[in-house]
Amino acid sequence: MSESTPTPTPNLPEPKFGFNDYAERLNGRAAMIGFILALLIEALSGQGVLGWLGLY
């Protein structure tokens, strides 16, 4: 009887939702773009984002 050696990690398909590498990378990029846009709004309008939105 010959035994095959198991692979270190199973070959599973990448999940389409939940915590996966693509979702985390996309979320990080969206957060960076949002932060830069908030800084641009503040610099160009002379008031903070809350003031620009009318919340302050």
PyMOL Python script that loads the backbone (N, CA, C, O; Angstrom):
from pymol import cmd

cmd.read_pdbstr("""\
ATOM      1  N   MET A   1       0.829  -1.174   0.000  1.00  0.00           N
ATOM      2  CA  MET A   1       0.000   0.000   0.000  1.00  0.00           C
ATOM      3  C   MET A   1       0.880   1.245   0.000  1.00  0.00           C
ATOM      4  O   MET A   1       1.702   1.412   0.901  1.00  0.00           O
ATOM      5  N   SER A   2       0.727   2.108  -0.975  1.00  0.00           N
ATOM      6  CA  SER A   2       1.520   3.334  -0.984  1.00  0.00           C
ATOM      7  C   SER A   2       0.645   4.497  -0.527  1.00  0.00           C
ATOM      8  O   SER A   2      -0.506   4.634  -0.940  1.00  0.00           O
ATOM      9  N   GLU A   3       1.210   5.306   0.313  1.00  0.00           N
ATOM     10  CA  GLU A   3       0.485   6.465   0.818  1.00  0.00           C
ATOM     11  C   GLU A   3       0.996   7.704   0.106  1.00  0.00           C
ATOM     12  O   GLU A   3       2.203   7.873  -0.065  1.00  0.00           O
ATOM     13  N   SER A   4       0.099   8.557  -0.303  1.00  0.00           N
ATOM     14  CA  SER A   4       0.520   9.814  -0.906  1.00  0.00           C
ATOM     15  C   SER A   4       0.678  10.856   0.199  1.00  0.00           C
ATOM     16  O   SER A   4      -0.065  10.855   1.181  1.00  0.00           O
ATOM     17  N   THR A   5       1.635  11.722   0.026  1.00  0.00           N
ATOM     18  CA  THR A   5       1.875  12.748   1.042  1.00  0.00           C
ATOM     19  C   THR A   5       0.873  13.881   0.844  1.00  0.00           C
ATOM     20  O   THR A   5       0.613  14.294  -0.286  1.00  0.00           O
ATOM     21  N   PRO A   6       0.319  14.375   1.927  1.00  0.00           N
ATOM     22  CA  PRO A   6      -0.661  15.456   1.800  1.00  0.00           C
ATOM     23  C   PRO A   6       0.026  16.775   1.423  1.00  0.00           C
ATOM     24  O   PRO A   6       1.198  16.991   1.731  1.00  0.00           O
ATOM     25  N   THR A   7      -0.721  17.634   0.761  1.00  0.00           N
ATOM     26  CA  THR A   7      -0.188  18.964   0.431  1.00  0.00           C
ATOM     27  C   THR A   7      -0.243  19.837   1.680  1.00  0.00           C
ATOM     28  O   THR A   7      -1.104  19.635   2.536  1.00  0.00           O
ATOM     29  N   PRO A   8       0.661  20.800   1.793  1.00  0.00           N
ATOM     30  CA  PRO A   8       0.660  21.663   2.985  1.00  0.00           C
ATOM     31  C   PRO A   8      -0.626  22.480   3.142  1.00  0.00           C
ATOM     32  O   PRO A   8      -1.113  22.658   4.258  1.00  0.00           O
ATOM     33  N   THR A   9      -1.165  22.968   2.052  1.00  0.00           N
ATOM     34  CA  THR A   9      -2.423  23.712   2.106  1.00  0.00           C
ATOM     35  C   THR A   9      -3.355  23.136   1.050  1.00  0.00           C
ATOM     36  O   THR A   9      -2.910  22.794  -0.046  1.00  0.00           O
ATOM     37  N   PRO A  10      -4.625  23.027   1.360  1.00  0.00           N
ATOM     38  CA  PRO A  10      -5.550  22.470   0.359  1.00  0.00           C
ATOM     39  C   PRO A  10      -5.761  23.454  -0.787  1.00  0.00           C
ATOM     40  O   PRO A  10      -5.685  24.668  -0.599  1.00  0.00           O
ATOM     41  N   ASN A  11      -6.020  22.930  -1.943  1.00  0.00           N
ATOM     42  CA  ASN A  11      -6.299  23.757  -3.116  1.00  0.00           C
ATOM     43  C   ASN A  11      -7.797  24.036  -3.172  1.00  0.00           C
ATOM     44  O   ASN A  11      -8.556  23.315  -3.820  1.00  0.00           O
ATOM     45  N   LEU A  12      -8.203  25.096  -2.480  1.00  0.00           N
ATOM     46  CA  LEU A  12      -9.607  25.480  -2.429  1.00  0.00           C
ATOM     47  C   LEU A  12      -9.834  26.701  -3.308  1.00  0.00           C
ATOM     48  O   LEU A  12      -8.919  27.507  -3.478  1.00  0.00           O
ATOM     49  N   PRO A  13     -11.019  26.858  -3.867  1.00  0.00           N
ATOM     50  CA  PRO A  13     -11.292  28.063  -4.663  1.00  0.00           C
ATOM     51  C   PRO A  13     -11.329  29.296  -3.755  1.00  0.00           C
ATOM     52  O   PRO A  13     -11.703  29.214  -2.585  1.00  0.00           O
ATOM     53  N   GLU A  14     -10.937  30.425  -4.315  1.00  0.00           N
ATOM     54  CA  GLU A  14     -10.947  31.695  -3.570  1.00  0.00           C
ATOM     55  C   GLU A  14     -12.394  32.065  -3.258  1.00  0.00           C
ATOM     56  O   GLU A  14     -13.244  32.014  -4.147  1.00  0.00           O
ATOM     57  N   PRO A  15     -12.694  32.441  -1.994  1.00  0.00           N
ATOM     58  CA  PRO A  15     -14.078  32.797  -1.658  1.00  0.00           C
ATOM     59  C   PRO A  15     -14.517  34.054  -2.400  1.00  0.00           C
ATOM     60  O   PRO A  15     -13.712  34.957  -2.628  1.00  0.00           O
ATOM     61  N   LYS A  16     -15.779  34.113  -2.772  1.00  0.00           N
ATOM     62  CA  LYS A  16     -16.288  35.247  -3.528  1.00  0.00           C
ATOM     63  C   LYS A  16     -16.751  36.392  -2.624  1.00  0.00           C
ATOM     64  O   LYS A  16     -16.955  37.507  -3.104  1.00  0.00           O
ATOM     65  N   PHE A  17     -16.916  36.138  -1.339  1.00  0.00           N
ATOM     66  CA  PHE A  17     -17.308  37.181  -0.404  1.00  0.00           C
ATOM     67  C   PHE A  17     -16.649  36.902   0.934  1.00  0.00           C
ATOM     68  O   PHE A  17     -16.115  35.815   1.154  1.00  0.00           O
ATOM     69  N   GLY A  18     -16.684  37.885   1.833  1.00  0.00           N
ATOM     70  CA  GLY A  18     -16.067  37.713   3.144  1.00  0.00           C
ATOM     71  C   GLY A  18     -14.664  38.277   3.175  1.00  0.00           C
ATOM     72  O   GLY A  18     -14.287  39.073   2.314  1.00  0.00           O
ATOM     73  N   PHE A  19     -13.899  37.874   4.153  1.00  0.00           N
ATOM     74  CA  PHE A  19     -12.543  38.371   4.332  1.00  0.00           C
ATOM     75  C   PHE A  19     -11.592  37.611   3.420  1.00  0.00           C
ATOM     76  O   PHE A  19     -11.095  36.544   3.783  1.00  0.00           O
ATOM     77  N   ASN A  20     -11.341  38.155   2.244  1.00  0.00           N
ATOM     78  CA  ASN A  20     -10.325  37.578   1.382  1.00  0.00           C
ATOM     79  C   ASN A  20      -9.357  38.682   0.990  1.00  0.00           C
ATOM     80  O   ASN A  20      -9.610  39.856   1.260  1.00  0.00           O
ATOM     81  N   ASP A  21      -8.267  38.318   0.365  1.00  0.00           N
ATOM     82  CA  ASP A  21      -7.224  39.299   0.051  1.00  0.00           C
ATOM     83  C   ASP A  21      -7.728  40.402  -0.866  1.00  0.00           C
ATOM     84  O   ASP A  21      -7.396  41.571  -0.669  1.00  0.00           O
ATOM     85  N   TYR A  22      -8.521  40.048  -1.859  1.00  0.00           N
ATOM     86  CA  TYR A  22      -9.004  41.062  -2.802  1.00  0.00           C
ATOM     87  C   TYR A  22      -9.913  42.073  -2.105  1.00  0.00           C
ATOM     88  O   TYR A  22      -9.785  43.276  -2.332  1.00  0.00           O
ATOM     89  N   ALA A  23     -10.824  41.599  -1.263  1.00  0.00           N
ATOM     90  CA  ALA A  23     -11.747  42.506  -0.571  1.00  0.00           C
ATOM     91  C   ALA A  23     -10.993  43.442   0.368  1.00  0.00           C
ATOM     92  O   ALA A  23     -11.311  44.628   0.448  1.00  0.00           O
ATOM     93  N   GLU A  24     -10.017  42.927   1.066  1.00  0.00           N
ATOM     94  CA  GLU A  24      -9.255  43.762   1.992  1.00  0.00           C
ATOM     95  C   GLU A  24      -8.428  44.805   1.242  1.00  0.00           C
ATOM     96  O   GLU A  24      -8.317  45.948   1.685  1.00  0.00           O
ATOM     97  N   ARG A  25      -7.854  44.415   0.120  1.00  0.00           N
ATOM     98  CA  ARG A  25      -7.055  45.353  -0.685  1.00  0.00           C
ATOM     99  C   ARG A  25      -7.952  46.448  -1.256  1.00  0.00           C
ATOM    100  O   ARG A  25      -7.584  47.622  -1.241  1.00  0.00           O
ATOM    101  N   LEU A  26      -9.122  46.069  -1.758  1.00  0.00           N
ATOM    102  CA  LEU A  26     -10.055  47.040  -2.312  1.00  0.00           C
ATOM    103  C   LEU A  26     -10.552  48.000  -1.230  1.00  0.00           C
ATOM    104  O   LEU A  26     -10.657  49.202  -1.474  1.00  0.00           O
ATOM    105  N   ASN A  27     -10.852  47.491  -0.054  1.00  0.00           N
ATOM    106  CA  ASN A  27     -11.303  48.321   1.057  1.00  0.00           C
ATOM    107  C   ASN A  27     -10.215  49.319   1.474  1.00  0.00           C
ATOM    108  O   ASN A  27     -10.511  50.484   1.741  1.00  0.00           O
ATOM    109  N   GLY A  28      -8.977  48.870   1.530  1.00  0.00           N
ATOM    110  CA  GLY A  28      -7.879  49.766   1.887  1.00  0.00           C
ATOM    111  C   GLY A  28      -7.686  50.870   0.864  1.00  0.00           C
ATOM    112  O   GLY A  28      -7.446  52.023   1.222  1.00  0.00           O
ATOM    113  N   ARG A  29      -7.791  50.514  -0.410  1.00  0.00           N
ATOM    114  CA  ARG A  29      -7.636  51.528  -1.464  1.00  0.00           C
ATOM    115  C   ARG A  29      -8.772  52.538  -1.422  1.00  0.00           C
ATOM    116  O   ARG A  29      -8.541  53.733  -1.609  1.00  0.00           O
ATOM    117  N   ALA A  30      -9.992  52.080  -1.181  1.00  0.00           N
ATOM    118  CA  ALA A  30     -11.131  52.994  -1.084  1.00  0.00           C
ATOM    119  C   ALA A  30     -10.977  53.937   0.110  1.00  0.00           C
ATOM    120  O   ALA A  30     -11.338  55.111   0.026  1.00  0.00           O
ATOM    121  N   ALA A  31     -10.448  53.431   1.210  1.00  0.00           N
ATOM    122  CA  ALA A  31     -10.233  54.277   2.389  1.00  0.00           C
ATOM    123  C   ALA A  31      -9.161  55.335   2.111  1.00  0.00           C
ATOM    124  O   ALA A  31      -9.296  56.482   2.538  1.00  0.00           O
ATOM    125  N   MET A  32      -8.107  54.955   1.402  1.00  0.00           N
ATOM    126  CA  MET A  32      -7.058  55.934   1.071  1.00  0.00           C
ATOM    127  C   MET A  32      -7.595  57.017   0.145  1.00  0.00           C
ATOM    128  O   MET A  32      -7.280  58.193   0.325  1.00  0.00           O
ATOM    129  N   ILE A  33      -8.401  56.636  -0.844  1.00  0.00           N
ATOM    130  CA  ILE A  33      -8.978  57.621  -1.760  1.00  0.00           C
ATOM    131  C   ILE A  33      -9.922  58.550  -1.007  1.00  0.00           C
ATOM    132  O   ILE A  33      -9.916  59.758  -1.243  1.00  0.00           O
ATOM    133  N   GLY A  34     -10.733  58.004  -0.106  1.00  0.00           N
ATOM    134  CA  GLY A  34     -11.640  58.829   0.683  1.00  0.00           C
ATOM    135  C   GLY A  34     -10.914  59.807   1.574  1.00  0.00           C
ATOM    136  O   GLY A  34     -11.349  60.948   1.729  1.00  0.00           O
ATOM    137  N   PHE A  35      -9.808  59.378   2.163  1.00  0.00           N
ATOM    138  CA  PHE A  35      -9.034  60.270   3.027  1.00  0.00           C
ATOM    139  C   PHE A  35      -8.416  61.404   2.219  1.00  0.00           C
ATOM    140  O   PHE A  35      -8.448  62.557   2.649  1.00  0.00           O
ATOM    141  N   ILE A  36      -7.859  61.093   1.064  1.00  0.00           N
ATOM    142  CA  ILE A  36      -7.268  62.125   0.209  1.00  0.00           C
ATOM    143  C   ILE A  36      -8.335  63.111  -0.257  1.00  0.00           C
ATOM    144  O   ILE A  36      -8.093  64.317  -0.291  1.00  0.00           O
ATOM    145  N   LEU A  37      -9.519  62.600  -0.617  1.00  0.00           N
ATOM    146  CA  LEU A  37     -10.595  63.492  -1.029  1.00  0.00           C
ATOM    147  C   LEU A  37     -11.045  64.398   0.107  1.00  0.00           C
ATOM    148  O   LEU A  37     -11.354  65.568  -0.116  1.00  0.00           O
ATOM    149  N   ALA A  38     -11.085  63.863   1.329  1.00  0.00           N
ATOM    150  CA  ALA A  38     -11.456  64.694   2.484  1.00  0.00           C
ATOM    151  C   ALA A  38     -10.429  65.808   2.695  1.00  0.00           C
ATOM    152  O   ALA A  38     -10.797  66.939   3.011  1.00  0.00           O
ATOM    153  N   LEU A  39      -9.154  65.494   2.524  1.00  0.00           N
ATOM    154  CA  LEU A  39      -8.122  66.522   2.653  1.00  0.00           C
ATOM    155  C   LEU A  39      -8.244  67.574   1.555  1.00  0.00           C
ATOM    156  O   LEU A  39      -8.072  68.763   1.820  1.00  0.00           O
ATOM    157  N   LEU A  40      -8.538  67.152   0.328  1.00  0.00           N
ATOM    158  CA  LEU A  40      -8.704  68.101  -0.771  1.00  0.00           C
ATOM    159  C   LEU A  40      -9.906  69.013  -0.555  1.00  0.00           C
ATOM    160  O   LEU A  40      -9.832  70.214  -0.813  1.00  0.00           O
ATOM    161  N   ILE A  41     -11.005  68.448  -0.084  1.00  0.00           N
ATOM    162  CA  ILE A  41     -12.196  69.257   0.200  1.00  0.00           C
ATOM    163  C   ILE A  41     -11.873  70.305   1.255  1.00  0.00           C
ATOM    164  O   ILE A  41     -12.261  71.466   1.124  1.00  0.00           O
ATOM    165  N   GLU A  42     -11.165  69.897   2.292  1.00  0.00           N
ATOM    166  CA  GLU A  42     -10.812  70.836   3.355  1.00  0.00           C
ATOM    167  C   GLU A  42      -9.876  71.920   2.848  1.00  0.00           C
ATOM    168  O   GLU A  42     -10.033  73.087   3.208  1.00  0.00           O
ATOM    169  N   ALA A  43      -8.909  71.556   2.021  1.00  0.00           N
ATOM    170  CA  ALA A  43      -7.953  72.540   1.515  1.00  0.00           C
ATOM    171  C   ALA A  43      -8.607  73.508   0.534  1.00  0.00           C
ATOM    172  O   ALA A  43      -8.310  74.702   0.564  1.00  0.00           O
ATOM    173  N   LEU A  44      -9.481  73.021  -0.326  1.00  0.00           N
ATOM    174  CA  LEU A  44     -10.076  73.874  -1.352  1.00  0.00           C
ATOM    175  C   LEU A  44     -11.224  74.729  -0.837  1.00  0.00           C
ATOM    176  O   LEU A  44     -11.424  75.842  -1.321  1.00  0.00           O
ATOM    177  N   SER A  45     -11.979  74.232   0.133  1.00  0.00           N
ATOM    178  CA  SER A  45     -13.141  74.987   0.602  1.00  0.00           C
ATOM    179  C   SER A  45     -12.821  75.865   1.813  1.00  0.00           C
ATOM    180  O   SER A  45     -13.567  76.799   2.108  1.00  0.00           O
ATOM    181  N   GLY A  46     -11.740  75.582   2.508  1.00  0.00           N
ATOM    182  CA  GLY A  46     -11.389  76.379   3.676  1.00  0.00           C
ATOM    183  C   GLY A  46     -12.141  75.978   4.929  1.00  0.00           C
ATOM    184  O   GLY A  46     -11.995  76.628   5.964  1.00  0.00           O
ATOM    185  N   GLN A  47     -12.924  74.949   4.865  1.00  0.00           N
ATOM    186  CA  GLN A  47     -13.634  74.456   6.040  1.00  0.00           C
ATOM    187  C   GLN A  47     -13.524  72.945   6.088  1.00  0.00           C
ATOM    188  O   GLN A  47     -13.210  72.298   5.088  1.00  0.00           O
ATOM    189  N   GLY A  48     -13.784  72.396   7.254  1.00  0.00           N
ATOM    190  CA  GLY A  48     -13.684  70.958   7.421  1.00  0.00           C
ATOM    191  C   GLY A  48     -14.782  70.218   6.693  1.00  0.00           C
ATOM    192  O   GLY A  48     -15.732  70.825   6.197  1.00  0.00           O
ATOM    193  N   VAL A  49     -14.651  68.911   6.628  1.00  0.00           N
ATOM    194  CA  VAL A  49     -15.624  68.086   5.931  1.00  0.00           C
ATOM    195  C   VAL A  49     -16.983  68.175   6.596  1.00  0.00           C
ATOM    196  O   VAL A  49     -18.000  68.220   5.904  1.00  0.00           O
ATOM    197  N   LEU A  50     -17.031  68.203   7.935  1.00  0.00           N
ATOM    198  CA  LEU A  50     -18.322  68.326   8.620  1.00  0.00           C
ATOM    199  C   LEU A  50     -18.999  69.649   8.315  1.00  0.00           C
ATOM    200  O   LEU A  50     -20.217  69.696   8.148  1.00  0.00           O
ATOM    201  N   GLY A  51     -18.230  70.717   8.240  1.00  0.00           N
ATOM    202  CA  GLY A  51     -18.791  72.012   7.877  1.00  0.00           C
ATOM    203  C   GLY A  51     -19.243  72.031   6.431  1.00  0.00           C
ATOM    204  O   GLY A  51     -20.263  72.638   6.105  1.00  0.00           O
ATOM    205  N   TRP A  52     -18.498  71.377   5.569  1.00  0.00           N
ATOM    206  CA  TRP A  52     -18.858  71.311   4.142  1.00  0.00           C
ATOM    207  C   TRP A  52     -20.152  70.532   3.963  1.00  0.00           C
ATOM    208  O   TRP A  52     -20.955  70.858   3.088  1.00  0.00           O
ATOM    209  N   LEU A  53     -20.363  69.511   4.778  1.00  0.00           N
ATOM    210  CA  LEU A  53     -21.590  68.731   4.709  1.00  0.00           C
ATOM    211  C   LEU A  53     -22.766  69.410   5.425  1.00  0.00           C
ATOM    212  O   LEU A  53     -23.906  68.963   5.300  1.00  0.00           O
ATOM    213  N   GLY A  54     -22.494  70.485   6.171  1.00  0.00           N
ATOM    214  CA  GLY A  54     -23.538  71.189   6.896  1.00  0.00           C
ATOM    215  C   GLY A  54     -23.874  70.572   8.238  1.00  0.00           C
ATOM    216  O   GLY A  54     -24.946  70.827   8.785  1.00  0.00           O
ATOM    217  N   LEU A  55     -22.972  69.762   8.777  1.00  0.00           N
ATOM    218  CA  LEU A  55     -23.217  69.099  10.047  1.00  0.00           C
ATOM    219  C   LEU A  55     -22.577  69.811  11.225  1.00  0.00           C
ATOM    220  O   LEU A  55     -22.778  69.398  12.367  1.00  0.00           O
ATOM    221  N   TYR A  56     -21.827  70.847  10.989  1.00  0.00           N
ATOM    222  CA  TYR A  56     -21.139  71.557  12.069  1.00  0.00           C
ATOM    223  C   TYR A  56     -21.515  72.998  12.076  1.00  0.00           C
ATOM    224  O   TYR A  56     -21.034  73.758  12.916  1.00  0.00           O
TER     225      TYR A  56
END
""", "prot")
cmd.dss("prot")
cmd.show_as("cartoon", "prot")
cmd.util.cbc("prot")
cmd.orient("prot")
